[in-house]
């Protein structure tokens, strides 16, 4: 009878724990892109832009326009959980939202080239190629991150472990693994930008508009 009594107690207690965990929402990941409007700045001369973009400057070339962005990536999380009667164990369901993008995103055109003129148009159109390259790169990493994060965190079932461990472990992993990884992915955008600023493209812009650009930067 002692054996039967013990078996009866275990059978009653296990479904209660399982049912409570099953009532939690499934772990989920949502990736949101910042909706950032591109702003145009025409307040600085090309000499100032040469200073702002000194890391990008090619020897013998002036920087007449510049596209600058600030990488943004942050996680928000909520973790519904249930603690068992003993107070020692918990089941939890991470709900993650990653917001990423570029903010601000600013296009600079040197003030020596007034809006509406041929030179302004050439420089501005060149910078829009940089903007589109940033946006294309963002789309790529957005899709890749969504797949990777869902594969890691959207496990389909609640996480189980000692009380207080899930949230702490989750935050540690986001800070130490995923945010540095996202920053490295952002940095790859520079590779696409370099393909736009070729010597041929610099020469084409400099000689555009019947030599107007070259004359104003002598």
Secondary structure, DSSP 8 states (H G I E B T S, - for coil): -HHHHHHHHHHHHHHHHHHHHHTS---EEEEEE-----EEE--S-HHHHHHHTTTT--TT----EEEEEEEEEEEEEEEEEEE-TTSSEEEEEEEEEEEEEEEEEEEEE-TTS-TTSHHHHHHHHHHHHHHHHHHHHHHHHHHHHHHHHHHHH--SS-EEEETTHHHHHHHHHIIIIIHHHHHHHHHTHHHHHHHHS-HHHHHHHHTTGGGHHHHHT-
